[in-house]
């Protein structure tokens, strides 16, 4: 699915990637989900993170700390999330 989204539609690609990360998380693929969610920030480099995506990333983070509160990768992702959150 992601490969069918043209590169110039970076927001659509990033939103689909965020949804994929949420699905991976709910399947308990914690490390893969964090890697996928981190790629959203890379996809959005140079662009503001839209409200809908910010909300979904917030949902991802809340679920992450609920499902894997002691996982090192969860703490690392949380650190990046907080630093990226300040994007306009």
N, C-alpha and C positions, 0 to 999 in steps of 0.2 A: 504494500500500500504506500509506504513512504516513498518508494522509488518512482511511483506514478505522479507524485507532486512535483511540478517543475521547480527548479532551484530558485527562480526569481520570486516564488511565493514563500519566502522564508517564514512568515508568520503562520501560514497554514501548515507548513512542514514542522515548525516548532510545536504548534498546538497538537498535531497528531502524535508527535514524539512524546509530548507530555502525557497524553492519554495512554500511549504504549507503556510508559514508565509506571503509571498507576496500575495498569493491568498486570505487569510483571510483579509489582509489589504485592498485589492481592494474591498472586500465585506463590508468594513467599520466596521469590527470586530476588533477594535483597540487594546483593552486589550488582547484579545486572540492572535492576531497577534504578539504583543510584547512578550507575554509569550512563544509562539512557537519559535520566532526568538532568544530569550534568551537561549532556550534549545540547540540551535546550538553550542553556546560557551561551554556548558557543554559536549556535545557530542565530541567536539574537544579538550577537556582538555588533555594536554600532547602531542598534535600534532600541527604542524604548520597549519594555515588556508590557504588552497590553493588559488591561484589567482582568479580562477573562482568563488569560494565561497565568497571571499572578495568583488569581484565586485557585486555579487548579494546582499550581505548584504549592500553594499553602495547604491544600487538601492532601497532596502527596506527602508533605512534610509531617503533618499531623498523623497521618496513617503510619508513616515510617517510624516515628518515635513511639507509636502505640505498639506496632508489630515487632520492632527490633530496637528497643531503647538502649541496649548495651552493645550493639554492634559498632565496631570502630568506623566502618564505612558510613553508618548513619550519622555519627558525630561529625565526620569530615564533610558529608553532604550538607548537614545543617549549618556548618561554618560557611560554606560557599553560598548557601541559600541566603543567609543573613547579609553577606557582603554584596550579593547581587540584588537584593531586595531594594536597595536605595536607588536603583535605576529609575528614571522618570518614565 
